[in-house]
Amino acid sequence: MRYNIACLFLFISLSVTASRIDTIDVYSGAMDKNIKTTVITPDNESVTAFPVVYLLHGYGGNEMSWIHSKANIPLLADQFQVIIVCPDGKNSWYWDSPKDSSYKYETFISKELITYIDFNYPTIPSKEKRAITGLSMGGHGAMWNAIRHTDIFGAVGSMSGGVDIRPFPKNWEMNKQLGEAQENQELWENHTVINQLNKLKKEELAMIIDCGTDDFFFTVNNNFHQALLDKKLDHDYIVRPGKHNWEYWVNAIVYQLLFFKRHFDS
């Protein structure tokens, strides 16, 4: 089914303010290096603290990928009154790599970055006001971190996410993090999102998944949706015509933020 969001964009266009954009270095003790991170804070002097959405990029991206997209992320931060945090995840898939100790991006995302943002920005420091989402590799990373850290995140999303990595053993440098699939089958089984669902309890996470029908991740997203249904785990699943590209994600991010806003307000 195709959704029409023209009215929503019109509403957004009527509420233009001037959010603040910071590009900062956040130190990771786990990796002993600074991680570039972009933080967008809404401009609203009447609000003293905001919910936070952690927004992850895909393979080959960085902390500026969402800012440089046509989604107008600063405008959306103002419209939905959320702080948006975009870290540079390299090509890490947002795991703590069992093969390379210089890649501990799960620890960074779900512990170090959260601590830094809550200390330095006007956040509401509770899981009920904290969400994480991303596109492609970032969709996998968002689900991976949220499902494994339900004490940290109250809501999670995925846009065209690689929610099952096993059909793609030669793609996107995953072998640098996990080793070659044929020789490391157990690691690959244990580091794919779809095999993490046994960690979830009902109503533990608000979840939204979005994938286009012409996306190469469409089949694994359908399988993920079915696995959630089988486990009776509530979630929103959006399917629209579309490919694995920015045209799709610029549309999808609005649905994700609207979903998170309703979760935060509830």
Secondary structure, 3 states (H helix, E strand, C coil): CCCCCHHHHHHHHCCCCCCEEEEEEEEECCCCEEEEEEEEECCCCCCCCECEEEEECCCCCCCCHHHHCCCCHHHHHHHHCCEEEEECCCCCCCCECCCCCCCEHHHHHHHHHHHHHHHHCCECCCHHHEEEEEECHHHHHHHHHHHHCCCCCCEEEEECCCCCCCCCCCCCCHHHHHCCHHHCHHHHHHCCHHHHHHHCCCCCCEEEEEEECCCCCHHHHHHHHHHHHHCCCCCEEEEECCCCCHHHHHHHHHHHHHHHHHHHHC
